[in-house]
Amino acid sequence: MTAGTQGAIGIIGGGAWGTALAQVAAAGGPALLWAREPDVVTSINSRHENSLFLPRVALDRQVRATADLGDLVECDALLVVTPAQHMRAVLAGMPRLACPLILCAKGMEEATRKLMHDVAREEQPDAPIAVLSGPTFAHEVAARQPAAVTLAVEDAEVGERLLARLARPWFRPYLSDDVIGAEIGGAVKNVLAIACGVVDGRGLGLNARAALISRGFAEMTRFGLARGARAETLAGLSGLGDLVLTCSSTNSRNFSLGKGLGEGGSAADLLADRRTVAEGAFTAPVLHRAAAEVGIDMPIVAAVCALLTGEASAAAVVEQLLARPLRAEGG
């Protein structure tokens, strides 16, 4: 057992975002990061840098790394930053926890179509669940450039404690009790970012991108309200805010995937050539099925699914979206 874990924030996941969140946590106390990759553990502990996933960023000396997931069990809270499709297995492999779990993955579980907070509650029923989501690029957060996020948790007392531990002058969490809304915003925006990348890859211009963001937000809102989210959450940092960021830059893994598709690349080749996960590629078919089950029309999501599976080319899906019947804007 690593000494000194009481009072520490644990981070499950040694990628760029997990490392950036470790940097946030370390500004207020010890931060212990678990990574699968031995090279990441060695790099952080010996050189104070995650040279594999977040190179050239000097990490706080309070950030330590471990390859043993059991070292995190005595931490005061855990930031869970594993990819969405692996979260259940990671949480199931840990002992029964009572500390807060702050879920940072953005997606829906493929096998069950459940959001991450439902997965976490099934595997760790004693742990308070929170969701952290918002418009953030890891390298900017790690460099302590200003950012704001939603911290959604149903228990207000737990939320206030987490807020006090994680808030920094350059990292501002805004408290919410709408866990469903925070999760849906993060999951849906990843799929829409792929679509915006396609627009960029096809050279269709900024007008087209703005139109797609607006119509994509309408899809997010329809689906979110049907699942019990609040409109103000979807219009906030974890919804519209994150959507605007990830639909506007190749720093977004999902946007860059879409850009490659728009330029004529195949989904199989583009996904195989990635060290990091473009969550939208896994969320798109799950979201499409979940929307169909409740009768929610999400044509942009459907188009992304067709493109990812090879059922249609980038040119064809754009043409199909442009050929949709004209309708009132609120529909």
Secondary structure, 3 states (H helix, E strand, C coil): CCCCCCCCEEEECCCHHHHHHHHHHHCCCCEEEECCCHHHHHHHHHHCCECCCECCCCCCCCEEEECCHHHHCCCCEEEECCCHHHHHHHHHCCCCCCCCEEECCCCECCCCCCEHHHHHHHHCCCCCEEEEECCCCHHHHHCCCCEEEEEEECCHHHHHHHHHHHCECCEEEEEECCHHHHHHHHHHHHHHHHHHHHHHHCCCCHHHHHHHHHHHHHHHHHHHHHCCCCHHHHCCHHHHHHHHHHCCCCCCHHHHHHHHHHCCCCHHHHHHCCCCCCHHHHHHHHHHHHHHHCCCCCHHHHHHHHHHCCCCCHHHHHHHHHCCCCCCCCC
